[in-house]
Amino acid sequence: MSIQESKYTIFKILSADGKNEVDLAKAQFRVGNFYYYENILSPFVTGVVTIMSTSAAAESKNDTQGRLGSIHSSLPLEVGCQLLVKIEDPIGKGLNFSSKKDPFKKLYINEIQGISKDSMSEIIQLRFTSKIGWNNNTKRVTKHYTGRITDSVSKILKNDLKMPEDRIEVTPSSNSYSFAGMTKRPFDLINMLAKQSIPENTANPGYFAYETQSGFKYVSVDSIVNKKPFNKTYHYNGVVESSQQVQDDRNDYKIASLEVTKDQNLTSQIKSGVYANKSIFFNPYTMKFTEIDITVQDEKLYKDPKFSSLGKTPETPSILSEDFQGGTKFHRVQTAILNIGAEKEDIDPNNSPELYYAAGSTRYNILFSQKYAITIPCNTTLEAGDTLRLEIEEISDKKEQGPDQRSSGIYIIESLCHYFESEKSVTSVNLIRDSYGLHFSKNTSKR
C-alpha cells in the first residue's frame, strides 16, 4: 500500500459565539489524528480529532489585558464550537468542510474530553458531527403530510432541517402515505418511512437515509445495488511492491488488509424470512384478518425477476427446497394492522403494508448477508453507499487463471473511516453484499 501524508490546507477552530478562532496554519495547535466517519445506517456524519497545544495558544477576547492562555480556556473550547477543515490526499478529491458561510459545509464540536494536561501543554479529544447531527435534536415535525413518501421526506428535509436542495438526493418512490409528524424528531420519522418506501418498478422495497460529505441521501436499496462502481478496481493478493519499483498507481488501489467478518448464516436467514414468510394483516374496518404467504418457490422475494443483486442470483439450499416440497409454507410470521381512515373516512388502506412488509425485511436481511472489512490507501472520493469492484486472488498454484470467481465482484460501502495523521492516511471500509460472484443480476427495467 502506498504511504500517504496528511495535508491540512485549512484547519481552524471557531468559538461557539464565532468571535474568536485558532488556526493550525499559525501553529496555535497541532493535530494528532483525525477520524471521519460515514455510514448508510447513520443520518449524519461524525468524527473524532485529537489536538495538542501549549499554555499560550490563544488570546482571550474577554481578557482586558489580552493575555494568552490555553485553547480550552481562552478560545474558549466548548460544545458548539465550529471546525473548518479542508484536507487533501493524493488519490481522492479531499475532504472539505471549510465554509464559513454555509452551515452544512462545516463541522460542529459535540463532545470534549481532556486527555492530559500540565502547566505547559494540553491534549484534548474533540468529537464532532455535521449541522444536521445536532439540528435533528432541536427540531420536531408537527405538520401533516400526504402524497408520495419521497415528496414528504424532501419537504421535511427542506422545511424542518432547512437543508439546501443541492445537498439532497432522493430516489422517487411509487407509494403514497398520509401521516402526521406526531412531534417526532425528523430522522426518527424519516427512518420509519424508509422501511415503508417502495421505489418505482422494482421488487426491492426499502430505503436508506444517510449523510455523506456530498450531502444527504434518501435512496432505495435498488438504486445503490444498480449504481455504477467506482472507476478503479481494488486488488488483494497480500503483496505490495515498493514505491521505487512501481511508477504508476498500482499500489494506490491495493488492499492492504482484508477480513471476512460475515459470510452468510443459514439459520439467521431462515429466521428472518429470507426464503419464506407469512404476513398477517388485521383490518379494523372489516374486523377481519388477511394472511399472505410468500416463498422463493413462487418466484417471489429474491427470486422475483425484478430483484437486483450484486452477484449471481442466490440459490435456494437443496435442504430448503426439499422442505418446501414437503409442505412448508413459511419460516417467519409477521403481523400488522392496516391503517384505515387516516386522512378521511376511507376503507382503503393507507400505504398498505401488504406491498412492502414481507419483501422489505427480506431485502434488508439478505443485503447484509456478507460483510468484508478492508484497509486501503486514503481515498476521499469514496463515500458510504458507493460500490466497489474487488479482485481477490485465488488460493491456487495457478494464479494466471484469474481472481477468485466467488469472492471477487461488486460490494456496497456500508461504512467508511478516513484516518489522517502526520505520517500516513488510510481509509478503512466495511463492505456488504447479498450474493456471490463476478457476474451481477440487475433489474434493467426503465425507472
C-alpha positions as a Python dict, from the first residue, in 0.01 Angstrom:
ca = {
    (1, 'M'): (0, 0, 0),
    (2, 'S'): (132, 346, -86),
    (3, 'I'): (217, 560, 217),
    (4, 'Q'): (43, 897, 212),
    (5, 'E'): (91, 1200, 431),
    (6, 'S'): (-199, 1411, 551),
    (7, 'K'): (-216, 1767, 422),
    (8, 'Y'): (-437, 2010, 611),
    (9, 'T'): (-483, 2311, 385),
    (10, 'I'): (-737, 2460, 628),
    (11, 'F'): (-786, 2366, 992),
    (12, 'K'): (-947, 2625, 1218),
    (13, 'I'): (-1148, 2606, 1538),
    (14, 'L'): (-1404, 2883, 1590),
    (15, 'S'): (-1552, 2966, 1928),
    (16, 'A'): (-1921, 2887, 1982),
    (17, 'D'): (-2011, 3256, 1952),
    (18, 'G'): (-1799, 3296, 1636),
    (19, 'K'): (-1593, 3580, 1784),
    (20, 'N'): (-1262, 3401, 1830),
    (21, 'E'): (-1063, 3137, 1643),
    (22, 'V'): (-737, 2944, 1643),
    (23, 'D'): (-560, 2835, 1326),
    (24, 'L'): (-333, 2536, 1261),
    (25, 'A'): (-155, 2740, 994),
    (26, 'K'): (-44, 2986, 1266),
    (27, 'A'): (95, 2699, 1477),
    (28, 'Q'): (-152, 2771, 1757),
    (29, 'F'): (-205, 2396, 1799),
    (30, 'R'): (-111, 2063, 1645),
    (31, 'V'): (-335, 1785, 1516),
    (32, 'G'): (-254, 1437, 1643),
    (33, 'N'): (-503, 1236, 1440),
    (34, 'F'): (-832, 1289, 1262),
    (35, 'Y'): (-1108, 1032, 1210),
    (36, 'Y'): (-1402, 1097, 975),
    (37, 'Y'): (-1697, 853, 958),
    (38, 'E'): (-1987, 785, 717),
    (39, 'N'): (-2240, 503, 741),
    (40, 'I'): (-2553, 418, 537),
    (41, 'L'): (-2721, 343, 873),
    (42, 'S'): (-2640, 687, 1014),
    (43, 'P'): (-2831, 1001, 905),
    (44, 'F'): (-2532, 1226, 972),
    (45, 'V'): (-2152, 1218, 956),
    (46, 'T'): (-1940, 1204, 1272),
    (47, 'G'): (-1574, 1205, 1367),
    (48, 'V'): (-1302, 1247, 1627),
    (49, 'V'): (-993, 1468, 1630),
    (50, 'T'): (-712, 1492, 1883),
    (51, 'I'): (-536, 1828, 1921),
    (52, 'M'): (-233, 1937, 2123),
    (53, 'S'): (-150, 2291, 2229),
    (54, 'T'): (72, 2487, 2464),
    (55, 'S'): (-29, 2710, 2751),
    (56, 'A'): (0, 3021, 2529),
    (57, 'A'): (-200, 2911, 2227),
    (58, 'A'): (-492, 3155, 2216),
    (59, 'E'): (-580, 3508, 2314),
    (60, 'S'): (-899, 3550, 2510),
    (61, 'K'): (-1145, 3808, 2374),
    (62, 'N'): (-1279, 3852, 2726),
    (63, 'D'): (-941, 3930, 2887),
    (64, 'T'): (-896, 4309, 2905),
    (65, 'Q'): (-518, 4264, 2924),
    (66, 'G'): (-506, 4049, 2608),
    (67, 'R'): (-318, 3768, 2779),
    (68, 'L'): (-251, 3437, 2608),
    (69, 'G'): (-375, 3108, 2751),
    (70, 'S'): (-469, 2753, 2662),
    (71, 'I'): (-719, 2683, 2383),
    (72, 'H'): (-954, 2523, 2633),
    (73, 'S'): (-985, 2834, 2849),
    (74, 'S'): (-902, 3122, 2613),
    (75, 'L'): (-1086, 3031, 2291),
    (76, 'P'): (-1284, 2900, 2487),
    (77, 'L'): (-1314, 2540, 2369),
    (78, 'E'): (-1667, 2415, 2433),
    (79, 'V'): (-1952, 2227, 2269),
    (80, 'G'): (-2093, 2423, 1978),
    (81, 'C'): (-1752, 2535, 1854),
    (82, 'Q'): (-1707, 2505, 1479),
    (83, 'L'): (-1441, 2312, 1288),
    (84, 'L'): (-1338, 2443, 947),
    (85, 'V'): (-1140, 2162, 786),
    (86, 'K'): (-1002, 2104, 438),
    (87, 'I'): (-779, 1800, 382),
    (88, 'E'): (-609, 1694, 60),
    (89, 'D'): (-498, 1343, -34),
    (90, 'P'): (-311, 1226, -346),
    (91, 'I'): (-585, 990, -469),
    (92, 'G'): (-921, 1141, -380),
    (93, 'K'): (-1094, 1475, -409),
    (94, 'G'): (-1024, 1559, -44),
    (95, 'L'): (-1249, 1645, 249),
    (96, 'N'): (-1387, 1997, 250),
    (97, 'F'): (-1586, 2126, 547),
    (98, 'S'): (-1434, 2473, 549),
    (99, 'S'): (-1712, 2713, 455),
    (100, 'K'): (-1770, 2999, 699),
    (101, 'K'): (-2098, 3093, 529),
    (102, 'D'): (-2263, 2754, 463),
    (103, 'P'): (-2353, 2579, 793),
    (104, 'F'): (-2391, 2245, 610),
    (105, 'K'): (-2030, 2257, 492),
    (106, 'K'): (-1865, 2284, 832),
    (107, 'L'): (-1840, 2059, 1139),
    (108, 'Y'): (-1957, 2119, 1495),
    (109, 'I'): (-1799, 2001, 1819),
    (110, 'N'): (-2040, 1778, 2007),
    (111, 'E'): (-1821, 1649, 2292),
    (112, 'I'): (-1491, 1748, 2453),
    (113, 'Q'): (-1264, 1522, 2656),
    (114, 'G'): (-935, 1623, 2815),
    (115, 'I'): (-673, 1353, 2763),
    (116, 'S'): (-388, 1511, 2955),
    (117, 'K'): (-290, 1850, 3095),
    (118, 'D'): (8, 2002, 3273),
    (119, 'S'): (136, 2352, 3339),
    (120, 'M'): (270, 2394, 2985),
    (121, 'S'): (54, 2189, 2748),
    (122, 'E'): (-271, 2000, 2696),
    (123, 'I'): (-406, 1718, 2479),
    (124, 'I'): (-778, 1730, 2401),
    (125, 'Q'): (-1006, 1495, 2208),
    (126, 'L'): (-1297, 1651, 2020),
    (127, 'R'): (-1597, 1458, 1887),
    (128, 'F'): (-1779, 1633, 1607),
    (129, 'T'): (-2082, 1599, 1382),
    (130, 'S'): (-2241, 1786, 1094),
    (131, 'K'): (-2510, 2051, 1132),
    (132, 'I'): (-2795, 1804, 1089),
    (133, 'G'): (-2640, 1586, 1360),
    (134, 'W'): (-2735, 1836, 1628),
    (135, 'N'): (-3013, 2012, 1437),
    (136, 'N'): (-3214, 1690, 1437),
    (137, 'N'): (-3242, 1708, 1816),
    (138, 'T'): (-3369, 2067, 1818),
    (139, 'K'): (-3649, 2016, 1565),
    (140, 'R'): (-3986, 1840, 1590),
    (141, 'V'): (-4212, 1755, 1299),
    (142, 'T'): (-4568, 1870, 1367),
    (143, 'K'): (-4724, 1909, 1022),
    (144, 'H'): (-4945, 1663, 840),
    (145, 'Y'): (-4813, 1519, 514),
    (146, 'T'): (-4987, 1343, 229),
    (147, 'G'): (-4884, 1221, -114),
    (148, 'R'): (-4579, 1032, -236),
    (149, 'I'): (-4349, 936, 53),
    (150, 'T'): (-4033, 1074, -105),
    (151, 'D'): (-4203, 1410, -170),
    (152, 'S'): (-4290, 1426, 200),
    (153, 'V'): (-3933, 1337, 300),
    (154, 'S'): (-3797, 1614, 76),
    (155, 'K'): (-4031, 1865, 243),
    (156, 'I'): (-3916, 1758, 591),
    (157, 'L'): (-3551, 1795, 490),
    (158, 'K'): (-3607, 2140, 337),
    (159, 'N'): (-3867, 2287, 574),
    (160, 'D'): (-3773, 2136, 910),
    (161, 'L'): (-3399, 2079, 875),
    (162, 'K'): (-3352, 2374, 634),
    (163, 'M'): (-3128, 2175, 403),
    (164, 'P'): (-3048, 2331, 64),
    (165, 'E'): (-3186, 2147, -234),
    (166, 'D'): (-2843, 2090, -390),
    (167, 'R'): (-2741, 1876, -89),
    (168, 'I'): (-3042, 1642, -109),
    (169, 'E'): (-3058, 1328, -324),
    (170, 'V'): (-3385, 1134, -329),
    (171, 'T'): (-3490, 822, -523),
    (172, 'P'): (-3860, 871, -616),
    (173, 'S'): (-4098, 625, -451),
    (174, 'S'): (-4403, 467, -610),
    (175, 'N'): (-4624, 460, -300),
    (176, 'S'): (-4801, 734, -106),
    (177, 'Y'): (-4868, 777, 264),
    (178, 'S'): (-5076, 1012, 472),
    (179, 'F'): (-4923, 1077, 816),
    (180, 'A'): (-4880, 1333, 1091),
    (181, 'G'): (-4541, 1436, 1230),
    (182, 'M'): (-4651, 1340, 1583),
    (183, 'T'): (-4381, 1579, 1718),
    (184, 'K'): (-4115, 1323, 1628),
    (185, 'R'): (-3758, 1424, 1556),
    (186, 'P'): (-3706, 1446, 1177),
    (187, 'F'): (-3478, 1145, 1142),
    (188, 'D'): (-3687, 926, 1372),
    (189, 'L'): (-3972, 987, 1130),
    (190, 'I'): (-3761, 956, 815),
    (191, 'N'): (-3610, 625, 928),
    (192, 'M'): (-3961, 493, 992),
    (193, 'L'): (-4066, 599, 641),
    (194, 'A'): (-3756, 441, 484),
    (195, 'K'): (-3876, 91, 568),
    (196, 'Q'): (-4214, 165, 408),
    (197, 'S'): (-4093, 323, 84),
    (198, 'I'): (-4111, 133, -244),
    (199, 'P'): (-3909, 262, -541),
    (200, 'E'): (-4061, 266, -885),
    (201, 'N'): (-4072, -52, -1091),
    (202, 'T'): (-3886, -288, -858),
    (203, 'A'): (-3923, -587, -629),
    (204, 'N'): (-3695, -434, -365),
    (205, 'P'): (-3881, -224, -105),
    (206, 'G'): (-3666, -37, 143),
    (207, 'Y'): (-3458, 283, 155),
    (208, 'F'): (-3153, 415, 337),
    (209, 'A'): (-3130, 764, 487),
    (210, 'Y'): (-2774, 883, 546),
    (211, 'E'): (-2532, 1172, 504),
    (212, 'T'): (-2200, 1183, 318),
    (213, 'Q'): (-1961, 1469, 252),
    (214, 'S'): (-2153, 1550, -68),
    (215, 'G'): (-2495, 1574, 101),
    (216, 'F'): (-2792, 1384, 238),
    (217, 'K'): (-2925, 1073, 61),
    (218, 'Y'): (-3271, 919, 83),
    (219, 'V'): (-3216, 644, -171),
    (220, 'S'): (-3355, 298, -239),
    (221, 'V'): (-3164, -23, -187),
    (222, 'D'): (-3223, -91, -555),
    (223, 'S'): (-3058, 234, -668),
    (224, 'I'): (-2747, 154, -462),
    (225, 'V'): (-2726, -201, -598),
    (226, 'N'): (-2757, -73, -956),
    (227, 'K'): (-2510, 213, -910),
    (228, 'K'): (-2205, 221, -1136),
    (229, 'P'): (-1898, 105, -938),
    (230, 'F'): (-1602, 329, -860),
    (231, 'N'): (-1391, 357, -1175),
    (232, 'K'): (-1089, 172, -1033),
    (233, 'T'): (-1077, -195, -930),
    (234, 'Y'): (-924, -274, -590),
    (235, 'H'): (-694, -578, -581),
    (236, 'Y'): (-599, -805, -293),
    (237, 'N'): (-313, -1054, -302),
    (238, 'G'): (-126, -969, 16),
    (239, 'V'): (173, -826, -176),
    (240, 'V'): (272, -461, -210),
    (241, 'E'): (555, -360, -442),
    (242, 'S'): (795, -94, -321),
    (243, 'S'): (733, 258, -449),
    (244, 'Q'): (1080, 259, -610),
    (245, 'Q'): (977, -32, -834),
    (246, 'V'): (630, 100, -923),
    (247, 'Q'): (600, 408, -1143),
    (248, 'D'): (220, 401, -1183),
    (249, 'D'): (-79, 399, -948),
    (250, 'R'): (-70, 22, -891),
    (251, 'N'): (-23, 44, -515),
    (252, 'D'): (-289, 316, -479),
    (253, 'Y'): (-560, 56, -539),
    (254, 'K'): (-410, -231, -344),
    (255, 'I'): (-598, -368, -45),
    (256, 'A'): (-357, -372, 249),
    (257, 'S'): (-571, -594, 470),
    (258, 'L'): (-891, -792, 422),
    (259, 'E'): (-1108, -959, 685),
    (260, 'V'): (-1423, -1161, 626),
    (261, 'T'): (-1644, -1058, 917),
    (262, 'K'): (-1957, -1243, 798),
    (263, 'D'): (-2014, -1500, 524),
    (264, 'Q'): (-2383, -1587, 544),
    (265, 'N'): (-2570, -1768, 820),
    (266, 'L'): (-2842, -2006, 706),
    (267, 'T'): (-3017, -2024, 1044),
    (268, 'S'): (-3029, -1645, 1069),
    (269, 'Q'): (-3161, -1613, 713),
    (270, 'I'): (-3434, -1870, 777),
    (271, 'K'): (-3543, -1690, 1095),
    (272, 'S'): (-3553, -1353, 917),
    (273, 'G'): (-3782, -1488, 643),
    (274, 'V'): (-3541, -1459, 351),
    (275, 'Y'): (-3678, -1776, 190),
    (276, 'A'): (-4040, -1781, 307),
    (277, 'N'): (-4261, -1580, 539),
    (278, 'K'): (-4621, -1534, 638),
    (279, 'S'): (-4770, -1187, 693),
    (280, 'I'): (-5097, -1148, 884),
    (281, 'F'): (-5282, -817, 849),
    (282, 'F'): (-5579, -704, 1060),
    (283, 'N'): (-5834, -467, 902),
    (284, 'P'): (-6006, -262, 1178),
    (285, 'Y'): (-6281, -159, 935),
    (286, 'T'): (-6392, -510, 841),
    (287, 'M'): (-6260, -670, 1165),
    (288, 'K'): (-6105, -944, 950),
    (289, 'F'): (-5758, -1091, 907),
    (290, 'T'): (-5571, -1143, 580),
    (291, 'E'): (-5284, -1391, 552),
    (292, 'I'): (-5023, -1373, 277),
    (293, 'D'): (-4760, -1645, 225),
    (294, 'I'): (-4456, -1554, 16),
    (295, 'T'): (-4183, -1801, -80),
    (296, 'V'): (-3894, -1816, -324),
    (297, 'Q'): (-4064, -2122, -471),
    (298, 'D'): (-4331, -1891, -617),
    (299, 'E'): (-4070, -1665, -780),
    (300, 'K'): (-4108, -1405, -508),
    (301, 'L'): (-3862, -1234, -271),
    (302, 'Y'): (-3510, -1260, -422),
    (303, 'K'): (-3636, -1495, -695),
    (304, 'D'): (-3856, -1219, -836),
    (305, 'P'): (-3747, -1130, -1194),
    (306, 'K'): (-3719, -763, -1092),
    (307, 'F'): (-3486, -837, -798),
    (308, 'S'): (-3140, -681, -838),
    (309, 'S'): (-2835, -838, -677),
    (310, 'L'): (-2464, -758, -669),
    (311, 'G'): (-2362, -1106, -778),
    (312, 'K'): (-2525, -1414, -919),
    (313, 'T'): (-2889, -1457, -808),
    (314, 'P'): (-2870, -1655, -482),
    (315, 'E'): (-2959, -2021, -496),
    (316, 'T'): (-3202, -2184, -254),
    (317, 'P'): (-3026, -2455, -50),
    (318, 'S'): (-3148, -2802, -151),
    (319, 'I'): (-3238, -2880, 209),
    (320, 'L'): (-3493, -2595, 199),
    (321, 'S'): (-3625, -2688, -146),
    (322, 'E'): (-3697, -3036, -13),
    (323, 'D'): (-3865, -2879, 287),
    (324, 'F'): (-4091, -2669, 64),
    (325, 'Q'): (-4186, -2977, -137),
    (326, 'G'): (-4276, -3141, 190),
    (327, 'G'): (-4542, -2879, 256),
    (328, 'T'): (-4362, -2599, 446),
    (329, 'K'): (-4517, -2261, 359),
    (330, 'F'): (-4335, -2014, 586),
    (331, 'H'): (-4040, -1974, 822),
    (332, 'R'): (-4132, -1642, 983),
    (333, 'V'): (-4462, -1487, 1087),
    (334, 'Q'): (-4514, -1108, 1085),
    (335, 'T'): (-4825, -918, 1189),
    (336, 'A'): (-4950, -567, 1115),
    (337, 'I'): (-5263, -354, 1142),
    (338, 'L'): (-5387, -185, 826),
    (339, 'N'): (-5409, 194, 853),
    (340, 'I'): (-5771, 269, 761),
    (341, 'G'): (-5921, 618, 751),
    (342, 'A'): (-5602, 805, 830),
    (343, 'E'): (-5694, 1117, 635),
    (344, 'K'): (-6068, 1085, 580),
    (345, 'E'): (-6345, 831, 602),
    (346, 'D'): (-6195, 578, 363),
    (347, 'I'): (-6192, 199, 366),
    (348, 'D'): (-5877, 173, 152),
    (349, 'P'): (-5554, 103, 346),
    (350, 'N'): (-5317, 397, 387),
    (351, 'N'): (-4982, 281, 242),
    (352, 'S'): (-5081, -85, 270),
    (353, 'P'): (-4807, -295, 436),
    (354, 'E'): (-4907, -579, 206),
    (355, 'L'): (-4690, -406, -54),
    (356, 'Y'): (-4367, -377, 144),
    (357, 'Y'): (-4382, -559, 478),
    (358, 'A'): (-4254, -907, 392),
    (359, 'A'): (-4035, -821, 93),
    (360, 'G'): (-3876, -523, 271),
    (361, 'S'): (-3747, -720, 568),
    (362, 'T'): (-3610, -981, 327),
    (363, 'R'): (-3431, -716, 118),
    (364, 'Y'): (-3255, -566, 421),
    (365, 'N'): (-3158, -903, 568),
    (366, 'I'): (-3014, -1053, 252),
    (367, 'L'): (-2822, -734, 168),
    (368, 'F'): (-2614, -774, 485),
    (369, 'S'): (-2554, -1147, 442),
    (370, 'Q'): (-2184, -1096, 351),
    (371, 'K'): (-1951, -850, 525),
    (372, 'Y'): (-1587, -768, 449),
    (373, 'A'): (-1356, -518, 619),
    (374, 'I'): (-1068, -377, 415),
    (375, 'T'): (-797, -115, 458),
    (376, 'I'): (-681, 84, 155),
    (377, 'P'): (-473, 397, 82),
    (378, 'C'): (-676, 703, 173),
    (379, 'N'): (-929, 782, -98),
    (380, 'T'): (-1161, 1065, -2),
    (381, 'T'): (-1357, 1033, -327),
    (382, 'L'): (-1524, 723, -181),
    (383, 'E'): (-1847, 770, 13),
    (384, 'A'): (-2084, 546, 204),
    (385, 'G'): (-2335, 393, -39),
    (386, 'D'): (-2083, 376, -325),
    (387, 'T'): (-1999, 41, -483),
    (388, 'L'): (-1651, -105, -522),
    (389, 'R'): (-1525, -377, -752),
    (390, 'L'): (-1281, -613, -580),
    (391, 'E'): (-1049, -867, -739),
    (392, 'I'): (-936, -1113, -475),
    (393, 'E'): (-656, -1353, -555),
    (394, 'E'): (-750, -1720, -590),
    (395, 'I'): (-597, -1960, -339),
    (396, 'S'): (-435, -2173, -605),
    (397, 'D'): (-100, -2266, -756),
    (398, 'K'): (-227, -2140, -1093),
    (399, 'K'): (-259, -1765, -1031),
    (400, 'E'): (-258, -1691, -1404),
    (401, 'Q'): (-612, -1829, -1431),
    (402, 'G'): (-750, -1516, -1272),
    (403, 'P'): (-904, -1397, -944),
    (404, 'D'): (-1133, -1587, -710),
    (405, 'Q'): (-1459, -1612, -906),
    (406, 'R'): (-1669, -1646, -592),
    (407, 'S'): (-1542, -1376, -355),
    (408, 'S'): (-1445, -1120, -623),
    (409, 'G'): (-1711, -885, -753),
    (410, 'I'): (-1903, -572, -657),
    (411, 'Y'): (-1962, -468, -295),
    (412, 'I'): (-2151, -181, -130),
    (413, 'I'): (-1968, 51, 108),
    (414, 'E'): (-2175, 19, 425),
    (415, 'S'): (-1944, 249, 622),
    (416, 'L'): (-1601, 406, 598),
    (417, 'C'): (-1348, 590, 808),
    (418, 'H'): (-1092, 827, 661),
    (419, 'Y'): (-800, 837, 905),
    (420, 'F'): (-532, 1104, 895),
    (421, 'E'): (-217, 1154, 1098),
    (422, 'S'): (113, 1333, 1038),
    (423, 'E'): (290, 1045, 863),
    (424, 'K'): (12, 847, 694),
    (425, 'S'): (-352, 843, 593),
    (426, 'V'): (-571, 541, 520),
    (427, 'T'): (-934, 455, 457),
    (428, 'S'): (-1099, 169, 643),
    (429, 'V'): (-1406, 34, 466),
    (430, 'N'): (-1683, -204, 572),
    (431, 'L'): (-1839, -373, 269),
    (432, 'I'): (-2163, -569, 231),
    (433, 'R'): (-2302, -792, -43),
    (434, 'D'): (-2613, -1004, -98),
    (435, 'S'): (-2468, -1275, -324),
    (436, 'Y'): (-2150, -1429, -464),
    (437, 'G'): (-1965, -1394, -792),
    (438, 'L'): (-1829, -1157, -1052),
    (439, 'H'): (-2147, -1150, -1259),
    (440, 'F'): (-2434, -943, -1123),
    (441, 'S'): (-2809, -965, -1179),
    (442, 'K'): (-2968, -624, -1228),
    (443, 'N'): (-3319, -500, -1281),
    (444, 'T'): (-3280, -325, -1616),
    (445, 'S'): (-3644, -216, -1640),
    (446, 'K'): (-3695, 153, -1712),
    (447, 'R'): (-3727, 368, -1397),
}
